[in-house]
Amino acid sequence: VYILPNWRMILDVDTPILKKLEINGYLKFMETKSVSIHSSFIHIRMGKLESGNITHPTPKDITHQVLLNGSRTDYANALDNFVELGNKVLVNSASLELHGAPKTSWTRLLHNAF
């Protein structure tokens, strides 16, 4: 699947397992729905993949997933037929913005930790 430079797309359904997703335009996860991208190879080449933004992060009850599919015996992907990368790859040559709701990153212990 190729997203062309002048395309602006909103992902509102889970994708099937894609062999390759190349983003040269703009792909944004739908803000009000949990959705997933399933692919063996994702290349954000000249475009942007976005989930939420700084002022409007993805809400806690919404899940946006990027799932890389493959196994050790699958064919390795190549970047522009030059560099072999493996079989579960996300390459970002442009812009990847993932903004989720703030969460507590600490907790209280009941006992001393040794």
N, C-alpha and C positions, 0 to 999 in steps of 0.2 A: 504494500500500500504506500503510495506516494502522496504527500500533501504538498501541493505546489506553492510557490512563493506568494502568490496573490490570494490564496485561500485562507479564510478565517473559519474554523470549525469548532463546534461544541460537541464533546463526546457525551452522549446521553444514554448509551446502551453499552453493555459489556461487549468487547470485541471477541470474535472467534480467535483461536490460536493462529497468529500471523507468522509467516516465515520472516518477513521484514517489514518494518515501519520506518519510513524516512520522512522526517518533518522539515520542510523547507518554508512552510507558511506558519500558521498559528493554530495550535490545538489546545483547547481548554476543556478541563473536566466540568461537567454541569454542576453548578453550585448547590443545587437543591436535591441531588440524587447520588447515591452510592453507585459508582461504576468502576470497571477494571479494564486495563489494557493487557492482553495476553499476547506475547510475541517472543520469538527466539532472538531477534535482533532489532534494536531500536536505535536509530541514528537521528539525533537532533542536529541536523546539518547546518542549515542557514535560518532556521525558524525558532519557534518557542513552544515549549510544553509548559502549561500552567495549571496549578491547582490552588485556588485561593490567591490572595495577594496580601501585602503588608497591612493595608487598611481593612480588608474584608477576608480574614482567614477562613478556611474550610471549617464549618461547624463540627463540634465533637460527635454529633450523631450521623455525620456523613463520612463515608470511607471512599477514598480514591486510591486504587492500587495499580501498581505497575508490576506485572508478574512475568518473569522471564522463564520461558519453557525450553526444555532440552534435557538431554542426558549425555553422559560421557562418550557414548558411541556415536552421537550425532555428528553430522558434517560441521566443520568449523567455518565460521563466517569470516569474510575478508572485508577490509575497508578499502574501497576503491581498487580492488584486485591487487593490492600491494601488501598490506599488513594482515596477517592471520590473527584473529582475535579470540577464537574459541566459539562455543555454541550457545552461550547465554550472555548477551552483551547489551549494554546501554552505553552509547557514545554521545557525549554532549560537546558539540563544536560551536554551539551558539548560546541558547538561553533555556535553562530549566529552573522554574520557580515553583516550590512546594511550600505552601504556608498553611499550617494547621492551627487549630485553636490552642491557646496557651494551656499548659498543664503543669502540675506540681512536679518538680524534679527532685524532691527530697521527701523524707519521711521521718517519723519519730520512732526510735527503737525502744522496746520495752526493757531491755537489759543492755549492759555495756557490751560492745563488740571487741573481741580480742583477736 
